[in-house]
């Protein structure tokens, strides 16, 4: 590693480790030198062709023990090149949280296949997105087991409760205890657990933890990752008497990761998972794009639901007007749904209390759940909505609404995310029009499983082969939208965006590519015809109209 790179890294490492920064910089340098030249270069950047598909390894492989192979068959049969980025949610050995309590970062879990199956997906041309679950690990991981056993290799890897550490102001995404007790070679110890007992936070005050996670992320680059999603990163650094979220040290860690990747595998993009208010979310681009190149547009999902629930796109349009190109090195990832619920914190400062209550009431009325989080004053507030996106847009109890209308309404909601500035991402259960999996939620007692159904590949094949089925209609409509989007250069992530006013019932954009091509994108969020001045025929209920101008 050259002197300039060392100096830049040392500046951020000094924020973490003070006088020890020089020594840690040398250790990072040796890591960089060991990995450099051993990772295959892959495609970089993004274009108007790019779309991400988000899926579990076994979302379409419930009957087999080779989920990745079944996923590959599904993609080859039904999706092809309509998506370019493929985000396979954690496929490593895990013990809880459907993959996000990782027991071993360097293996593929039993039942999913092996690294050769991951490589096969990359060979098919997909740009793979791996999860970097860097904030916490399973209690069954070598890190936690070694720490509890007194193994010197893992000394300092976990955070013990300390009498002088004031954790009363810590921002909580859950209502579970912040600390859980474990047995160790020294007797009982209480360890920091932001999310659950089985998700023990790593201690980044210990340089060996940072070195180990950097090594894991570079291993992912060697295994074919074109993008790494940094999970739950706002919570990585803890500070006494503080909310311990978005701290300068956390941003320093992300910059260190970015610089190490730039030195070894510059094609690998960073995606930050920061389900927080919009202004806070934007900070993870860093200065001049020196942190994550891509951040989730988490405010979009609840605002789209709100627009369709009220028949009024005004709040959505006003928020979209605040979105600006983030520079040549950065862009947004536009989602309506993921494996998690619909986050409510990203609506803070955008929706008022009444608007937020509309979403909570709608979720419960349609069979979903409203998860809460603990506040420092002991109160609780809505954190996320657990419901399938199809049922968030379409009331499953509204039998008077025909299925064709429900499909049109849903496709219109998805088209909004595809038209907005940035890269669109489609969750597999949106691609397939899945409804609430009430049986999966109730059997497991896990609210998020309402939108994590495991589909039998043979049954799915039958449904998709029936042109009249709900799944077939949704898939056909989604693929048509994606193909149209890929044919229009004005949907490039860096194309300019202007939000237009054609009345509260229409979400309207003008996107203009650097070369001059423009697209007028109109979306009727109501069940009635909308007049649009100077735009030809009126918009039919839930019509999507993308026209080159």
C-alpha positions in Angstrom: 0.0 0.0 0.0 1.5 3.4 -1.0 2.2 6.3 1.3 -0.8 8.4 0.2 -3.2 5.6 0.8 -1.7 4.9 4.2 -1.9 8.5 5.2 -5.6 8.7 4.2 -6.5 5.5 6.1 -4.5 6.5 9.1 -6.5 9.7 9.5 -9.8 7.7 9.9 -8.1 5.0 12.0 -6.9 7.7 14.4 -10.5 8.6 15.1 -11.1 5.0 16.2 -7.8 4.0 17.8 -5.9 7.1 18.7 -2.2 6.6 19.2 -2.5 3.0 18.0 -3.6 4.2 14.5 -0.1 3.9 13.0 0.2 0.2 13.9 -3.4 -0.6 12.8 -2.7 1.2 9.4 0.3 -1.2 8.9 -1.9 -4.2 9.6 -4.5 -2.9 7.1 -1.8 -2.4 4.6 -0.6 -6.0 5.0 -4.2 -7.1 4.5 -4.5 -5.1 1.3 -1.2 -6.4 -0.1 -2.3 -10.0 0.6 -5.6 -9.6 -1.3 -4.5 -7.3 -4.1 -4.3 -9.1 -7.4 -6.3 -12.1 -6.2 -9.8 -10.8 -7.0 -11.3 -10.9 -10.5 -12.3 -7.5 -11.9 -15.9 -7.3 -12.8 -18.3 -4.7 -14.3 -18.4 -1.4 -12.5 -20.9 1.5 -12.2 -24.5 1.5 -13.4 -26.7 2.4 -16.3 -30.3 2.6 -17.4 -30.3 -1.2 -17.8 -29.8 -1.8 -14.2 -32.5 -3.3 -11.9 -31.9 -5.3 -8.7 -33.9 -8.4 -7.7 -33.9 -9.1 -3.9 -34.5 -12.7 -2.8 -33.7 -15.4 -0.3 -31.6 -18.3 -1.6 -34.6 -20.5 -1.0 -37.5 -18.2 -1.8 -38.4 -20.4 -4.8 -36.9 -23.7 -3.6 -38.9 -24.8 -0.6 -38.9 -28.5 -1.6 -35.2 -29.0 -2.4 -31.9 -28.9 -0.5 -30.3 -26.8 -3.2 -32.0 -23.4 -3.0 -29.5 -21.5 -5.1 -29.8 -24.0 -8.0 -33.6 -23.7 -7.9 -33.3 -19.9 -7.9 -31.1 -20.1 -10.9 -33.6 -22.3 -12.7 -36.4 -19.8 -11.9 -34.3 -16.8 -13.1 -33.4 -18.6 -16.4 -37.0 -19.7 -17.0 -38.9 -16.5 -16.1 -36.7 -13.5 -15.6 -33.5 -13.5 -17.7 -31.8 -10.1 -18.2 -34.7 -8.0 -17.0 -32.7 -7.7 -13.8 -28.9 -7.2 -13.7 -28.1 -7.0 -9.9 -29.1 -10.1 -7.9 -29.2 -9.6 -4.1 -29.3 -13.0 -2.5 -30.1 -12.4 1.2 -27.6 -14.0 3.7 -26.9 -17.5 2.4 -24.3 -18.2 5.1 -24.9 -20.6 8.0 -27.3 -18.9 10.5 -29.2 -19.5 13.7 -32.1 -17.0 13.7 -33.6 -13.9 12.0 -33.9 -15.8 8.7 -30.2 -15.4 8.0 -29.2 -12.2 9.7 -27.7 -14.0 12.7 -24.7 -15.3 10.9 -22.7 -18.2 12.5 -20.0 -18.4 9.8 -19.3 -15.7 7.2 -17.2 -17.9 4.9 -19.5 -20.8 4.2 -22.8 -21.4 2.3 -25.6 -22.8 4.5 -26.7 -26.4 4.2 -29.8 -26.6 2.0 -28.7 -23.7 -0.3 -25.9 -25.4 -2.2 -22.2 -24.4 -2.3 -19.9 -21.6 -3.5 -20.1 -23.2 -7.0 -23.8 -22.3 -7.1 -23.0 -18.7 -6.2 -20.4 -18.7 -9.0 -22.9 -20.1 -11.5 -25.2 -17.1 -10.9 -22.3 -14.8 -11.5 -21.4 -16.7 -14.7 -25.0 -16.2 -15.9 -24.2 -12.5 -16.0 -25.8 -11.4 -12.7 -24.0 -8.8 -10.6 -24.2 -10.4 -7.2 -25.0 -8.5 -4.0 -23.7 -10.1 -0.8 -24.8 -9.0 2.7 -22.1 -7.8 5.0 -23.7 -8.4 8.4 -21.0 -6.4 10.1 -22.8 -5.1 13.2 -23.5 -8.4 15.0 -23.1 -12.1 14.8 -24.8 -15.3 16.1 -24.1 -16.4 19.6 -23.1 -19.6 18.0 -20.3 -18.0 15.9 -16.7 -18.6 16.6 -16.3 -15.0 17.6 -18.8 -15.2 20.5 -18.0 -18.7 21.5 -14.3 -17.9 21.6 -14.9 -14.7 23.5 -17.0 -16.5 26.2 -14.4 -19.3 26.4 -11.5 -16.9 27.0 -9.8 -17.7 23.6 -7.2 -15.0 23.2 -7.9 -14.8 19.5 -11.3 -13.3 20.3 -10.5 -11.2 23.3 -12.5 -7.9 23.1 -14.7 -9.1 20.2 -17.9 -8.5 22.2 -19.1 -5.6 24.4 -19.7 -6.3 28.0 -22.0 -4.2 30.1 -19.9 -1.8 32.2 -21.1 0.0 35.4 -19.7 3.4 34.2 -21.1 3.1 30.7 -24.4 5.1 30.4 -26.6 3.3 27.8 -29.9 5.0 28.8 -29.9 7.2 25.7 -29.2 4.5 23.1 -31.4 4.5 20.1 -33.3 1.2 20.0 -34.8 -0.5 16.9 -36.4 -3.1 19.1 -38.3 -3.4 22.4 -36.1 -6.4 23.6 -33.3 -5.9 26.3 -30.2 -4.1 25.1 -28.0 -6.6 27.2 -28.4 -10.4 27.6 -26.6 -12.6 30.0 -24.3 -15.4 28.8 -22.1 -18.0 30.6 -18.4 -17.5 30.2 -15.2 -19.0 31.6 -15.3 -16.0 34.1 -18.9 -16.6 35.1 -22.0 -14.8 33.9 -21.5 -11.8 31.6 -24.0 -9.4 30.0 -23.3 -8.6 26.3 -24.6 -5.9 24.1 -27.4 -7.2 21.8 -29.0 -4.4 19.7 -31.5 -6.7 17.9 -31.9 -10.0 19.9 -30.1 -12.3 22.3 -28.9 -14.3 19.3 -27.4 -11.2 17.6 -24.4 -10.2 19.7 -22.9 -6.9 18.7 -19.2 -6.8 17.6 -16.8 -4.4 19.4 -15.1 -2.2 16.8 -13.1 -0.6 19.6 -11.0 -3.7 19.2 -8.8 -3.4 16.0 -8.9 -7.1 15.4 -12.6 -6.9 14.8 -12.2 -4.3 12.1 -9.4 -6.4 10.5 -11.5 -9.5 10.6 -14.5 -7.8 9.0 -12.3 -6.3 6.3 -11.0 -9.7 5.5 -14.5 -11.1 5.3 -15.6 -8.4 2.9 -12.6 -8.9 0.6 -13.4 -12.7 0.7 -16.8 -11.8 -0.6 -15.3 -9.8 -3.4 -13.2 -12.8 -4.4 -16.3 -15.0 -4.3 -18.0 -12.9 -6.9 -19.7 -10.0 -5.1 -20.2 -6.9 -7.2 -21.9 -5.0 -4.4 -21.9 -5.4 -0.6 -24.8 -4.4 1.5 -23.7 -3.2 4.9 -26.4 -4.3 7.3 -27.5 -2.3 10.3 -24.5 0.0 10.2 -25.8 3.0 12.1 -25.3 1.1 15.3 -21.7 0.0 14.9 -20.0 2.3 17.4 -21.1 2.7 21.0 -20.5 5.8 23.2 -21.5 6.4 26.8 -24.4 8.8 27.4 -25.1 9.0 23.7 -27.8 7.7 21.3 -24.9 5.6 19.8 -26.2 5.9 16.2 -24.6 7.7 13.2 -21.5 8.5 15.3 -18.4 9.9 13.5 -16.6 6.7 14.2 -19.3 4.7 12.3 -18.8 6.9 9.3 -15.0 6.5 9.6 -15.4 2.7 9.6 -17.4 2.9 6.3 -14.8 5.2 4.8 -12.1 2.7 5.7 -14.1 -0.1 4.1 -14.6 2.0 1.0 -10.9 2.8 0.7 -9.8 -0.8 1.2 -12.2 -1.9 -1.5 -11.0 0.8 -3.8 -7.4 -0.4 -3.3 -8.2 -4.1 -3.9 -11.4 -4.4 -5.9 -12.7 -1.0 -7.0 -15.6 -2.5 -9.0 -17.3 -3.5 -5.7 -20.1 -1.1 -4.8 -21.2 -0.4 -1.2 -24.9 -0.2 -0.3 -25.8 1.1 3.1 -28.8 -0.3 5.0 -29.8 2.6 7.1 -33.6 2.5 7.9 -33.7 6.0 9.4 -35.2 9.4 8.7 -34.4 10.6 5.2 -31.9 13.4 6.2 -30.0 11.0 8.4 -30.0 8.5 5.6 -28.3 10.9 3.1 -25.3 11.2 5.4 -24.2 7.7 4.4 -23.1 9.0 1.0 -20.4 10.8 3.0 -18.5 13.7 1.6 -17.8 13.5 -2.1 -19.1 9.9 -2.2 -16.4 8.5 0.0 -18.7 6.2 1.9 -21.5 4.2 0.3 -22.1 4.8 -3.3 -25.8 3.6 -3.0 -28.3 4.2 -0.2 -31.8 2.8 0.0 -34.6 5.3 -0.6 -36.5 4.0 2.4 -39.0 6.9 2.5 -40.4 5.8 -0.8 -42.2 2.6 0.3 -44.4 4.1 3.0 -45.1 7.2 0.9 -46.3 5.2 -2.0 -48.7 3.2 0.2 -49.9 6.5 1.7 -50.6 7.9 -1.8 -52.7 4.9 -2.8 -54.4 4.7 0.6 -55.5 8.3 0.3 -55.7 8.7 -3.4 -53.5 11.7 -3.0 -49.8 11.8 -4.2 -49.1 15.3 -2.8 -46.9 14.2 0.1 -45.0 11.8 -2.2 -44.5 14.5 -4.8 -43.3 17.1 -2.3 -40.8 14.6 -0.9 -39.6 13.6 -4.4 -38.9 17.2 -5.2 -36.2 17.1 -2.5 -34.3 14.3 -4.3 -31.3 15.5 -6.2 -28.6 13.7 -8.1 -26.0 12.7 -5.5 -23.1 13.1 -7.8 -21.4 10.9 -10.4 -20.2 8.4 -7.7 -23.6 8.0 -5.9 -27.2 7.1 -6.4 -30.3 5.8 -4.7 -31.8 2.3 -4.6 -35.6 2.7 -5.0 -37.6 0.0 -3.2 -41.2 -0.6 -2.3 -40.6 -3.8 -0.4 -37.8 -5.9 1.0 -37.5 -8.9 3.2 -38.2 -6.6 6.2 -41.2 -4.6 6.9 -42.1 -1.1 5.6 -40.0 1.2 7.8 -41.8 4.0 9.6 -38.8 6.0 10.8 -38.1 7.2 7.2 -41.5 9.0 7.3 -40.4 11.2 10.2 -40.4 14.8 9.1 -42.5 13.9 6.0 -45.8 12.5 7.3 -47.6 14.0 10.2 -49.0 11.9 13.0 -52.3 11.5 11.2 -50.6 10.3 8.1 -48.5 7.8 10.0 -51.7 6.6 11.8 -53.3 6.0 8.4 -50.6 3.6 7.5 -50.7 1.8 10.9 -54.5 1.4 10.8 -54.4 0.2 7.2 -51.8 -2.4 8.0 -53.7 -3.9 10.9 -57.0 -3.8 9.0 -55.4 -5.8 6.1 -54.1 -8.6 8.4 -50.6 -7.2 9.0 -48.8 -6.2 12.2 -47.2 -2.9 13.4 -43.8 -3.5 15.1 -42.7 -0.9 17.7 -39.4 0.3 19.1 -38.4 1.6 22.5 -37.7 5.3 23.1 -35.3 6.7 25.7 -38.2 8.0 27.7 -39.6 4.4 28.0 -42.4 4.9 25.5 -42.9 2.9 22.3 -43.5 4.1 18.7 -44.2 2.4 15.4 -41.0 1.1 13.8 -42.2 -0.9 10.8 -45.3 -2.3 9.1 -45.3 -6.1 8.5 -47.4 -6.8 5.5 -46.9 -8.0 1.9 -46.7 -5.0 -0.4 -49.5 -6.3 -2.6 -51.9 -6.3 0.4 -50.6 -2.9 1.5 -51.7 -1.6 -1.9 -54.8 -3.8 -2.2 -57.2 -4.6 0.6 -57.5 -8.4 0.7 -61.0 -8.1 2.1 -62.3 -5.9 -0.7 -64.0 -8.7 -2.6 -65.9 -6.2 -4.7 -62.7 -5.0 -6.4 -61.9 -7.3 -9.3 -58.5 -8.9 -9.7 -57.6 -7.0 -12.9 -58.0 -3.7 -11.0 -55.9 -4.9 -8.1 -53.1 -5.9 -10.5 -53.3 -2.5 -12.3 -53.2 -0.7 -8.9 -50.2 -2.7 -7.8 -48.3 -2.3 -11.0 -48.8 1.4 -10.8 -47.2 1.4 -7.4 -44.2 -0.5 -8.7 -43.8 1.8 -11.7 -43.4 4.8 -9.5 -40.2 3.2 -8.0 -39.0 2.3 -11.5 -39.4 5.9 -12.7 -37.8 7.7 -9.8 -34.1 8.9 -10.0 -31.8 6.0 -9.0 -31.7 2.2 -9.5 -35.0 0.3 -8.9 -34.9 -2.8 -6.7 -37.7 -5.4 -6.8 -38.4 -7.9 -4.0 -39.2 -11.3 -5.3 -42.6 -11.3 -3.7 -43.5 -8.1 -5.5 -42.3 -9.6 -8.8 -44.7 -12.5 -8.1 -47.6 -10.7 -6.5 -47.5 -12.6 -3.2 -50.2 -11.8 -0.6 -49.9 -12.0 3.2 -48.4 -15.3 4.3 -50.5 -15.5 7.4 -49.8 -19.2 8.0 -46.1 -18.6 7.9 -46.3 -15.7 10.3 -48.6 -17.5 12.7 -46.7 -20.8 12.7 -43.4 -19.1 13.5 -44.6 -16.2 15.7 -42.3 -14.0 13.6 -44.2 -11.0 12.2 -41.8 -10.4 9.3 -42.5 -13.8 7.8 -45.8 -12.5 6.6 -43.7 -11.3 3.6 -41.1 -14.1 3.4 -43.1 -17.0 2.0 -41.2 -20.0 0.7 -42.6 -21.0 -2.6 -42.8 -24.6 -3.8 -41.1 -24.5 -7.3 -43.5 -27.0 -8.8 -46.6 -25.1 -7.6 -45.1 -21.8 -8.7 -44.4 -23.2 -12.2 -48.1 -24.2 -12.4 -49.3 -20.8 -11.3 -47.0 -18.9 -13.7 -48.0 -21.2 -16.5 -51.7 -20.1 -16.0 -52.0 -16.8 -17.8 -55.1 -16.0 -15.8 -53.6 -16.5 -12.3 -52.7 -13.5 -10.1 -49.0 -14.4 -10.0 -48.9 -14.8 -13.8 -50.6 -11.4 -14.3 -48.3 -9.6 -11.9 -45.1 -11.2 -13.3 -46.1 -10.4 -16.9 -46.9 -6.8 -16.0 -43.7 -6.3 -14.0 -41.5 -7.7 -16.7 -43.2 -5.5 -19.3 -42.5 -2.4 -17.1 -38.9 -3.5 -16.7 -38.4 -4.0 -20.4 -39.9 -0.6 -21.2 -37.7 1.0 -18.6 -34.6 -0.5 -20.0 -35.4 0.8 -23.4 -35.4 4.4 -22.3 -32.1 6.2 -21.7 -33.9 8.9 -19.7 -34.2 6.4 -16.8 -30.4 6.4 -16.3 -29.7 6.8 -12.6 -28.0 10.1 -13.3 -30.7 11.5 -15.6 -32.2 14.7 -14.2 -35.6 14.6 -12.6 -38.3 17.2 -12.4 -41.5 16.5 -10.4 -44.5 18.0 -12.2 -47.9 19.1 -10.9 -50.9 17.6 -12.6 -53.1 17.4 -9.6 -53.0 15.5 -6.4 -54.2 12.3 -8.0 -51.2 12.0 -10.3 -47.5 11.4 -9.5 -45.7 12.9 -12.5 -42.0 13.1 -13.4 -40.0 14.4 -16.3 -36.7 12.5 -16.6 -34.0 13.8 -19.0 -30.9 11.9 -20.0 -27.5 13.6 -20.4 -27.9 13.2 -24.1 -31.2 15.1 -24.2 -33.8 12.3 -24.4 -36.7 12.9 -22.0 -39.5 10.8 -20.7 -42.8 12.0 -19.2 -43.8 9.5 -16.5 -47.4 9.7 -15.3 -49.0 7.5 -12.6 -52.7 7.8 -11.6 -52.9 6.8 -7.9 -56.7 7.0 -7.8 -59.6 4.8 -9.0 -61.0 7.6 -11.1 -60.0 9.2 -14.4 -57.6 12.1 -14.1 -57.4 14.9 -16.6 -53.8 15.9 -17.4 -53.3 19.2 -19.2 -51.4 19.2 -22.5 -50.7 15.4 -22.1 -53.2 13.8 -24.5 -55.9 11.5 -23.3 -57.0 11.5 -19.7 -55.3 9.0 -17.4 -57.5 5.9 -16.7 -57.7 4.6 -13.1 -54.3 3.4 -12.0 -52.8 4.0 -15.4 -49.1 4.1 -16.0 -48.0 6.3 -18.9 -44.3 6.6 -19.8 -43.9 8.7 -23.0 -40.7 9.9 -24.8 -41.0 13.7 -25.3 
